[in-house]
Amino acid sequence: MKHSVVRMVLKDQDVQSMEQHTAAAVTISQLMVFNSIRHKRTAVTRVSNAVRHAKERETHLPLYVGLAMHAATRKRHLVDKLFHLGICVSYDRVINIE
């Protein structure tokens, strides 16, 4: 039932008629969890445009995308661009994991 709302939006169906998780629904759900915030941001954070993702909200997709992009290109600016779009973890986190 985790991804049921996203599946309903993507397939325009009700919960009872859906049997499996689709890749798109899982992907969107993981990005929603990764980019959700627990507390309201302060004015200082908004001014600096700092994005803070909690490690306990890291899902498999942002980790995989960050690691895969870095492994394929070794380019920091690409990982940073995806991080600012909310698609993967930060470059520093990728290096920390490696």
C-alpha positions as CSV (number, residue, x, y, z in Angstrom):
1,M,0.0,0.0,0.0
2,K,3.0,2.3,0.2
3,H,2.9,3.3,-3.5
4,S,-0.8,3.0,-4.0
5,V,-1.5,6.7,-4.2
6,V,1.2,7.2,-6.8
7,R,0.0,4.2,-8.8
8,M,-3.6,5.6,-8.7
9,V,-2.3,8.9,-10.2
10,L,-0.2,7.2,-12.9
11,K,-2.8,4.6,-13.9
12,D,-6.0,6.4,-13.1
13,Q,-7.3,3.3,-11.2
14,D,-8.6,2.5,-7.8
15,V,-6.5,0.7,-5.2
16,Q,-8.5,-2.6,-5.4
17,S,-7.8,-3.1,-9.2
18,M,-4.0,-2.8,-8.9
19,E,-2.0,-5.9,-8.2
20,Q,1.7,-4.9,-8.6
21,H,4.0,-2.0,-7.9
22,T,5.1,-0.4,-11.2
23,A,8.6,0.9,-11.6
24,A,7.4,4.4,-12.2
25,A,5.3,4.4,-9.0
26,V,8.2,3.1,-6.9
27,T,10.6,5.6,-8.4
28,I,8.2,8.6,-7.7
29,S,7.4,7.3,-4.2
30,Q,11.1,7.0,-3.3
31,L,11.8,10.5,-4.6
32,M,8.9,11.9,-2.6
33,V,10.2,10.3,0.6
34,F,13.7,11.5,-0.1
35,N,12.6,15.1,-0.8
36,S,10.1,15.4,2.0
37,I,11.0,17.6,5.0
38,R,10.2,17.0,8.6
39,H,10.5,20.6,9.9
40,K,9.8,23.9,8.4
41,R,12.9,25.5,6.9
42,T,14.3,28.6,8.6
43,A,14.9,31.9,6.8
44,V,18.6,31.4,6.9
45,T,18.3,28.1,5.1
46,R,16.0,29.5,2.4
47,V,18.5,32.4,1.7
48,S,21.4,30.1,1.3
49,N,19.4,27.6,-0.9
50,A,20.9,24.8,1.1
51,V,19.2,21.4,0.5
52,R,19.3,19.2,3.6
53,H,18.3,15.5,3.2
54,A,18.1,13.4,6.3
55,K,20.0,10.1,6.1
56,E,17.1,8.2,7.5
57,R,15.0,9.4,4.6
58,E,17.5,8.2,1.9
59,T,15.9,5.7,-0.3
60,H,17.6,3.3,-2.7
61,L,16.9,5.3,-5.8
62,P,18.8,8.5,-4.9
63,L,21.7,6.5,-3.7
64,Y,21.8,4.4,-6.8
65,V,21.5,7.3,-9.2
66,G,24.3,9.2,-7.4
67,L,26.6,6.3,-7.3
68,A,25.8,5.2,-10.9
69,M,26.3,8.7,-12.3
70,H,29.6,9.2,-10.5
71,A,30.8,5.7,-11.6
72,A,29.9,6.4,-15.2
73,T,31.2,10.0,-15.5
74,R,33.4,10.9,-12.5
75,K,32.0,14.4,-12.9
76,R,31.1,16.3,-9.8
77,H,29.0,18.9,-11.6
78,L,26.6,16.2,-13.0
79,V,26.0,14.7,-9.5
80,D,25.5,18.2,-8.0
81,K,23.0,19.1,-10.7
82,L,21.0,15.9,-10.1
83,F,21.3,16.6,-6.3
84,H,19.8,20.1,-6.7
85,L,17.0,18.6,-8.7
86,G,16.2,16.2,-5.9
87,I,17.1,13.1,-7.9
88,C,20.2,11.8,-6.1
89,V,22.3,12.3,-3.0
90,S,25.0,14.9,-2.9
91,Y,28.5,14.5,-4.3
92,D,29.9,14.5,-0.8
93,R,27.6,11.7,0.2
94,V,28.6,9.7,-2.9
95,I,32.2,10.0,-2.0
96,N,31.5,9.1,1.6
97,I,29.7,5.9,0.5
98,E,32.5,5.0,-1.9
